[in-house]
Amino acid sequence: VIKDDHPVVAAVLDILRQHIEKLEKENCKLKERVLHVERQCGVRQWY
């Protein structure tokens, strides 16, 4: 039973890993956008 489940578990882990990578990329883009807006507004100049 465990051997039969193994490919399913691997597939789910792969999907989760891809989803996490996508979220990390989006997070980086959002951080860059926030920094850009703060620079334009002159907010948080200690960055």
N, C-alpha and C positions, 0 to 999 in steps of 0.2 A: 504493500500500500504506500509506504513511504517513497519507494522508488518511482511509483507512478505519479505521485504528487510533486516530485522534485522539479520536473520541467515547468509545471505551473508556478511554483514558488519562484523559480529563476526568472520566468517571464514577468511576474508581478514586480519583482525587485528591479528588473531592467526598466519597466515602465516608470516606477517610482524614481529611479536614478535619473532618467531622462527628464521627468517632470521637475525634479529638484534643480537640474542644470538650467532648465528653461527659466525657472523662478529666479535663480541666482543672476542670470543675464539681465532679466527684467529689473531686478533690484539694483544692479550696477547702473543701468540706464536711468532709473529714477533718482539715484543718488547724484549722478552727474547733472541731471536736470535741476534738482534742488539747489545744488551748488551754483549753477549758472544763474538761476533766478535770484539767489541771495546776493551774488556779485552784482547783478544788474541793479538791485534795489539798495545796495550798500548795506545790507543786513549782515550781521555776524562777520565783521571784517577780520576777526581773529582767525578765520579759517585759512 
